[in-house]
Amino acid sequence: MGVSSHTFDKGMVEAALSRSGGVGLGAYAYGPELPASMRNAKPTGKKVGHVYIHVKGDGDNLVGANAGRDDRSLFADTQTAVNAIVEVLATATCKSALGRLDQDPQPNAQEWIKSIPVTGHYYGYAAGQNATKRKIATVAVNMRSHGDALFISSCYPDSFQAAPAPALAGT
């Protein structure tokens, strides 16, 4: 069946992030999620699923360690990351990429897509600018699959609107 026939919702994206976070890229496999003892949430994110370095704050560990690095662009929080990923996975660009993963199910096959426009109200921080929250304009995602299981190796905001986010009333 593969991954291209799915319509990804929040729960499915959360599962993909959970099965990917801190797991070595070569260890991605269909089946039960690896236990915490077999994960290595590297601060650099190298060679492991690492959306966690692109989420601000300590978070809820859904995407890994949530050790958002100030030198990387960041989603404001885990739910912002999840919602943006749901939106990008529904785009024609990502649907085509998922189809390619289904057609060529190699262990190290990946689809790395950058500059996917988002229309939702998602906010985050540009690299090195963690004091100024901005509306996310485009997102990048690195996806792999194994059977019906989607793995999200990386995902981050890759461009922002120029103006800072509007202040909320009463803040």
N, C-alpha and C positions, 0 to 999 in steps of 0.2 A: 504494500500500500504506500509506504513512504510518507514524507512530510508535506509534500506539495498539495495534497488533497485536504489538508486540515484548515479550518478557520480557527486561528489561534485566539483564545480569550485570556483573561488575566491568569486564571488558574494554570493553563497550559504554559504560559510564559514563565510563571513562577516556578513550575516544575522544571522547565528547561534551564533556568538560571540556577536552581538548586542542584540539579544533577551535574552542572558544569563548573561551579565555583570551586577553585582550588584543586581541580582534578587535572592531572597531566593530560595534554592534548592527545597523546597516544593511548590513553586509558579510557577514552570515551567508548562506551559500549552500551548496546540495548540491554536492559535488565534493571535489577534493583540499583538504587542510588548507592554510591560508595559511602561507607561510614566515615565519620569525621577523622578517625585515626588514619585513613588512607588519603587524606586531602592535605595539600600544602599550599595555603594561601600566601604565596610569596609577595612581599611588599612591591616588587617590581612588576609582578604579573607575568613574567616571562615563562613561556611554555606551559602555562596552566590557564584554565578558564578564569578570566579576571575582570569581570564587570565591576567587581567590588572596588577597584581602584578608581572607578568613575562615578561613585555615589558618595555624596557629602555625609560626613559624620559617622557616628558609631552604628546607627541603624539597627536592623533586626536580624542581621546575618543571613537574610534570604539570598542575597547575591554573593555571599562569601563572607569576607571579614569586614566589609563596608569600611575599609580603611582609606577613604577618599584621599587621593594624593593632590596636594595643592598645585603641583606642576602639571596636572592633567585637567582637561575639561570635566566638569562634574554635573550629574543630575542633582537636583536639590535634595532628593530623598529616594528611597526604594520605590515607593508607589509611582513617583514621576517616571523613573526608569521603566517600570513595568508597563505603565500606560503608553509611553512613547514607543516601546517595543511592540506592543499590541498593534498600534497604528502602523508602524513601518512594515510589519509582517503582512499586513493586508494590502500593501501597495503592489502594483503590477510588477515593479522591479524586483521586489523580494519574492513574489510568487514565482517569477521566472527563475530566480536563483534557487529556490527550493526545488523546482522541477529539475534543474541541472544536477542538484545533489542526488535526487532520486534516480536519475539516468546514469550517473557515474558513482556508484556507492563505494568509492575507495576509502580506506581507513583514514587517510590524511586529506581527503578532498575538503575544500572549504570554499565558501563564497564570502568575499570581503567587499562590501558595498559601502560607498561613502556618499555624502551629500544627498541623503534621502529627505525631501521636504516633509515637514510635519505641520499640521494645521491646528492641533490641540493646543491648549494653554499649558505648556510645559516650561518649567523654569529651571535654570541651573547657573553654573559659573564657568566663565572662560578660564583657561589655564592661567594660574598665577593671579587671578582676580577674584578670590573667594569672598570678598566683602561686597561685591556688586552682583546681585542676582539679575539675570536677564532672561528674556523669552527665547527659548530654543527655536532656531529656524530649520536646521537640518541635523540629521543623526547619521552616524556610521554604525554598521553592524557586521560582525564576523560570525558566520554560522557554519555548523557542520551537522551531519546527521548520521545515524546508525539505525537502519530500519525505520520504524515509526518514531524514533526518539530524536528530537531536535536538541542540539547543544549550541548555546550562545557563548562563544569564546570571549568576545569583547563587544561592547556597545558603549557609545559615548556621544554627547552632543558635539557636532563638529563645526557648527556655526550658530551665531546668535544674532538677534536683532540688536541694532546699535543702542537703542535707548534702554536704560535700566528698567527693571520691573516696577510697575506702579505701586506706591505704598498703599497698604490696606488701611481703611478707615479706623481710627482709634489706635493706630500704632505709632 
